[in-house]
């Protein structure tokens, strides 16, 4: 068993096709096929069901591939530790971002990373929190930008910024007459929210305290959709602070501030506890610092570099 064989089975699991897996590894298909078969013989296990189309891992193969991915992750960590501290941040960094953060961070993050850390190849994925957590555990992602706390002891959470919420209210609502809205005045039966699985949904319900029957027939998947639903159907929704500049002048009139204590969400950079690529963590964090308004940034992030 060698590192190449582990790379090959991980690539084969990703592409589910021998030729595409071989091309991604820079080898010929016969070479990859032979080394995968040799590994199967060594382990006395069939890792892939070659009769299925596309090919897929067997049950025992899935466990081996998941472990191979972790081993390759630690090998990359070891290589990072042996590099000179004088080296610039470089390499591939795979970042998961939740949908309620991605529209405000990702577009400028690509540009900022290219400007400040051109040696880093940023690969970003818009995913829900549960999927991000699973992929971090499997080392399919290097880090994530999402709402915290997660209460996951195997992850390290590095707060990036704190974001307030505001209400977006239809003129047909009684709430529209208020300049400022208290949580106790927010009836849930008129509230449009994100689909199950979005962390912001839970945050919204945490501070909407009026326990009325929830009767909306559709739960949207994006902040833009929520706003359009309110514009067309009435009711109200709750949106993050960074979405406010994206509203046009007519929509700005529908925004109402929330009364103190203003609900706030913490957005953090999350990594595995065993992650050691400190320069890449700081490269991503520094890019976020350049994007987010200064008053929203975590005070420690503004003053100190991240030390792992």
C-alpha positions as CSV (number, residue, x, y, z in Angstrom):
1,X,0.0,0.0,0.0
2,X,1.3,3.5,-0.9
3,X,0.2,7.1,-1.0
4,X,-0.5,6.9,-4.8
5,X,-2.9,4.0,-4.3
6,X,-4.8,6.0,-1.7
7,X,-4.9,9.0,-4.0
8,X,-6.2,6.8,-6.8
9,X,-9.1,5.3,-4.9
10,X,-10.2,8.7,-3.6
11,X,-10.1,10.1,-7.2
12,X,-12.1,7.1,-8.4
13,X,-14.7,7.7,-5.7
14,X,-14.9,11.3,-6.8
15,X,-15.2,10.8,-10.5
16,X,-16.9,7.3,-10.5
17,X,-15.1,6.7,-13.9
18,X,-11.7,5.1,-14.4
19,X,-10.6,7.3,-17.3
20,X,-11.6,10.6,-15.6
21,X,-10.0,9.5,-12.4
22,X,-6.8,8.6,-14.2
23,X,-6.7,11.9,-16.0
24,X,-7.2,13.8,-12.7
25,X,-4.2,12.0,-11.3
26,X,-2.1,12.5,-14.3
27,X,-1.6,8.8,-15.1
28,X,-2.9,6.3,-17.7
29,X,-6.1,4.4,-17.1
30,X,-4.3,1.0,-17.1
31,X,-1.9,2.3,-14.4
32,X,-4.6,3.5,-12.2
33,X,-6.7,0.3,-12.7
34,X,-3.8,-1.9,-12.0
35,X,-2.8,-0.2,-8.7
36,X,-6.4,-0.1,-7.5
37,X,-6.7,-3.8,-8.2
38,X,-3.4,-4.4,-6.4
39,X,-4.6,-2.6,-3.4
40,X,-7.8,-4.6,-3.4
41,X,-5.8,-7.8,-3.5
42,X,-3.6,-6.6,-0.6
43,X,-6.6,-5.7,1.5
44,X,-8.5,-8.8,0.3
45,X,-11.5,-6.5,-0.3
46,X,-13.5,-5.4,-3.3
47,X,-13.5,-1.6,-3.0
48,X,-15.6,-0.8,-6.1
49,X,-18.5,-2.4,-7.8
50,X,-17.4,-2.3,-11.4
51,X,-20.7,-3.7,-12.7
52,X,-22.6,-0.5,-11.6
53,X,-22.8,2.5,-14.0
54,X,-21.3,4.7,-12.9
55,X,-19.0,2.6,-10.7
56,X,-19.5,3.1,-7.0
57,X,-17.8,1.9,-3.8
58,X,-18.9,-1.2,-2.0
59,X,-20.0,-0.9,1.6
60,X,-16.5,-2.0,2.8
61,X,-14.9,0.1,0.1
62,X,-16.7,3.2,1.4
63,X,-15.1,2.8,4.9
64,X,-11.6,2.3,3.3
65,X,-12.0,5.4,1.0
66,X,-13.2,7.6,3.9
67,X,-10.1,6.5,5.9
68,X,-7.8,7.1,2.9
69,X,-9.1,10.6,2.6
70,X,-8.2,11.3,6.2
71,X,-4.8,9.8,5.7
72,X,-4.1,12.0,2.7
73,X,-5.3,15.0,4.7
74,X,-2.8,14.3,7.4
75,X,0.0,13.7,4.9
76,X,-0.8,17.2,3.5
77,X,-0.6,18.5,7.0
78,X,2.7,16.9,7.6
79,X,4.1,18.4,4.4
80,X,2.9,21.8,5.5
81,X,4.6,21.5,8.9
82,X,8.0,20.8,7.2
83,X,7.9,23.9,4.9
84,X,9.9,26.9,5.8
85,X,8.0,29.6,7.7
86,X,9.5,32.0,5.1
87,X,7.4,30.5,2.4
88,X,4.3,32.4,1.2
89,X,0.9,30.8,1.7
90,X,0.4,28.5,-1.3
91,X,-1.6,25.5,-2.4
92,X,-5.2,24.6,-2.7
93,X,-7.7,25.6,0.0
94,X,-11.2,24.1,-0.1
95,X,-13.7,26.3,1.8
96,X,-17.4,25.6,2.5
97,X,-19.7,28.6,2.9
98,X,-23.3,28.6,4.1
99,X,-25.9,30.0,1.6
100,X,-26.8,32.9,3.9
101,X,-23.2,34.1,3.9
102,X,-22.0,33.2,0.5
103,X,-23.7,36.0,-1.5
104,X,-22.0,38.7,0.6
105,X,-18.5,37.1,1.0
106,X,-17.7,34.8,-1.9
107,X,-17.8,37.2,-4.9
108,X,-15.2,39.5,-3.3
109,X,-13.3,36.7,-1.6
110,X,-12.2,35.3,-4.9
111,X,-10.9,38.7,-6.0
112,X,-9.3,39.5,-2.6
113,X,-7.5,36.1,-2.5
114,X,-6.2,36.5,-6.0
115,X,-4.9,40.0,-5.2
116,X,-3.3,39.2,-1.8
117,X,-2.4,35.5,-2.1
118,X,-2.0,34.6,-5.8
119,X,-0.2,31.4,-4.9
120,X,-3.3,30.1,-3.2
121,X,-6.0,28.3,-5.3
122,X,-9.3,28.9,-3.6
123,X,-12.1,26.4,-4.2
124,X,-15.3,27.4,-2.6
125,X,-18.5,25.5,-2.2
126,X,-21.9,26.8,-1.1
127,X,-23.3,24.2,1.3
128,X,-25.7,23.9,4.2
129,X,-24.2,23.6,7.7
130,X,-24.9,19.9,8.2
131,X,-23.1,19.0,4.9
132,X,-20.2,21.3,5.7
133,X,-19.7,19.6,9.1
134,X,-19.8,16.2,7.5
135,X,-17.3,17.2,4.8
136,X,-14.9,18.8,7.4
137,X,-14.9,15.6,9.4
138,X,-14.0,13.6,6.2
139,X,-11.3,16.1,5.3
140,X,-13.2,16.9,2.0
141,X,-13.1,20.6,3.1
142,X,-10.2,22.4,4.7
143,X,-12.2,25.1,6.4
144,X,-15.6,26.7,6.5
145,X,-17.3,30.0,7.0
146,X,-20.6,29.6,8.9
147,X,-22.7,30.7,11.8
148,X,-21.4,29.6,15.2
149,X,-21.3,28.2,17.9
150,X,-21.6,24.7,16.5
151,X,-20.9,22.9,19.8
152,X,-18.7,20.4,17.9
153,X,-15.6,19.6,20.1
154,X,-13.6,18.3,17.1
155,X,-13.6,21.7,15.4
156,X,-11.9,25.0,16.2
157,X,-14.1,28.1,15.7
158,X,-12.4,31.4,14.9
159,X,-14.9,34.3,15.0
160,X,-14.7,36.6,12.0
161,X,-17.5,39.0,12.4
162,X,-20.9,39.7,14.1
163,X,-23.9,40.5,12.0
164,X,-27.2,42.1,13.1
165,X,-30.6,41.2,11.7
166,X,-33.3,43.5,10.4
167,X,-37.0,42.9,9.4
168,X,-38.2,43.3,5.9
169,X,-41.9,44.1,6.1
170,X,-44.7,44.3,3.6
171,X,-46.7,47.6,3.7
172,X,-49.8,45.5,4.2
173,X,-48.5,44.4,7.7
174,X,-49.3,46.2,10.9
175,X,-45.6,46.0,11.7
176,X,-44.9,48.3,8.8
177,X,-46.2,51.3,10.9
178,X,-43.4,50.8,13.4
179,X,-40.0,52.4,13.1
180,X,-38.5,49.7,15.3
181,X,-39.8,46.2,16.0
182,X,-39.5,44.2,19.3
183,X,-39.2,40.4,19.2
184,X,-42.5,40.1,21.1
185,X,-44.3,41.9,18.3
186,X,-43.2,39.5,15.6
187,X,-46.1,37.0,14.9
188,X,-44.8,33.8,13.4
189,X,-47.9,33.2,11.3
190,X,-46.9,36.1,9.0
191,X,-43.2,35.1,8.9
192,X,-41.5,33.7,5.8
193,X,-38.4,31.7,6.6
194,X,-35.7,29.6,5.0
195,X,-36.1,25.9,4.5
196,X,-35.2,23.3,7.1
197,X,-31.5,22.8,7.4
198,X,-30.6,26.5,7.2
199,X,-29.0,27.7,10.5
200,X,-30.5,31.2,10.1
201,X,-34.0,29.7,10.2
202,X,-33.4,28.5,13.8
203,X,-31.8,31.9,14.7
204,X,-34.9,33.7,13.4
205,X,-37.3,31.5,15.4
206,X,-35.2,32.0,18.6
207,X,-36.0,35.7,18.7
208,X,-39.5,35.7,17.3
209,X,-41.2,35.1,20.6
210,X,-44.9,35.3,19.7
211,X,-46.1,31.7,19.6
212,X,-48.7,31.9,16.9
213,X,-49.6,29.1,14.4
214,X,-47.1,29.0,11.5
215,X,-49.2,29.0,8.3
216,X,-47.0,29.9,5.4
217,X,-47.1,27.3,2.7
218,X,-43.6,27.8,1.3
219,X,-40.2,28.0,2.9
220,X,-37.7,29.7,0.7
221,X,-34.1,28.7,0.0
222,X,-32.5,32.1,-0.3
223,X,-32.7,35.6,1.1
224,X,-33.5,37.0,-2.3
225,X,-36.5,34.6,-2.6
226,X,-37.8,35.6,0.8
227,X,-37.8,39.2,-0.1
228,X,-39.6,38.6,-3.4
229,X,-42.2,36.5,-1.6
230,X,-42.8,39.3,0.8
231,X,-43.1,41.8,-2.0
232,X,-45.7,39.7,-3.8
233,X,-47.6,38.1,-1.0
234,X,-47.3,40.3,2.1
235,X,-46.0,39.2,5.5
236,X,-42.5,39.8,6.6
237,X,-39.1,38.1,6.9
238,X,-35.8,38.6,8.7
239,X,-32.6,39.4,6.7
240,X,-28.9,39.7,7.7
241,X,-27.3,43.1,7.8
242,X,-25.0,42.5,4.8
243,X,-28.0,42.1,2.6
244,X,-29.3,45.6,3.2
245,X,-26.9,47.3,0.6
246,X,-28.3,44.9,-2.0
247,X,-31.8,46.3,-1.7
248,X,-33.0,48.9,-4.2
249,X,-34.4,52.2,-3.0
250,X,-38.0,51.0,-3.1
251,X,-37.1,48.0,-1.0
252,X,-35.1,50.0,1.5
253,X,-38.4,51.6,2.6
254,X,-39.6,48.2,3.8
255,X,-36.7,47.6,6.2
256,X,-37.3,48.0,10.0
257,X,-34.7,47.8,12.7
258,X,-35.1,45.3,15.5
259,X,-35.3,46.6,19.1
260,X,-32.5,46.1,21.6
261,X,-31.1,43.7,22.4
262,X,-30.6,43.5,18.7
263,X,-30.3,39.8,17.6
264,X,-26.8,39.1,16.2
265,X,-25.2,36.1,14.6
266,X,-21.6,35.1,14.9
267,X,-19.9,34.1,11.7
268,X,-16.7,32.1,12.1
269,X,-13.9,30.4,10.2
270,X,-14.1,26.8,11.3
271,X,-11.4,24.2,10.9
272,X,-10.6,20.8,12.3
273,X,-8.7,20.7,15.6
274,X,-5.8,19.0,13.8
275,X,-5.5,21.5,11.0
276,X,-2.0,23.0,10.8
277,X,-1.8,25.1,7.7
278,X,-1.7,28.4,9.6
279,X,-0.7,30.5,6.7
280,X,-3.7,29.5,4.7
281,X,-6.0,30.1,7.6
282,X,-4.6,33.6,7.9
283,X,-4.8,34.2,4.1
284,X,-8.5,33.4,4.1
285,X,-9.2,35.4,7.4
286,X,-7.2,38.4,6.1
287,X,-9.3,38.4,2.8
288,X,-12.5,38.3,4.9
289,X,-11.2,41.2,7.0
290,X,-10.8,43.3,3.8
291,X,-14.4,42.5,2.7
292,X,-16.4,43.0,5.9
293,X,-17.0,46.5,7.4
294,X,-14.6,47.2,10.2
295,X,-17.2,47.8,12.8
296,X,-18.6,44.2,12.3
297,X,-15.2,42.5,12.7
298,X,-14.2,40.5,15.8
299,X,-11.9,42.7,17.8
300,X,-9.3,40.0,18.2
301,X,-9.2,39.3,14.5
302,X,-8.5,43.0,13.9
303,X,-5.5,43.0,16.3
304,X,-3.9,39.6,16.0
305,X,-2.9,37.0,13.5
306,X,-4.3,33.5,14.0
307,X,-2.0,31.1,15.8
308,X,-2.8,27.3,15.6
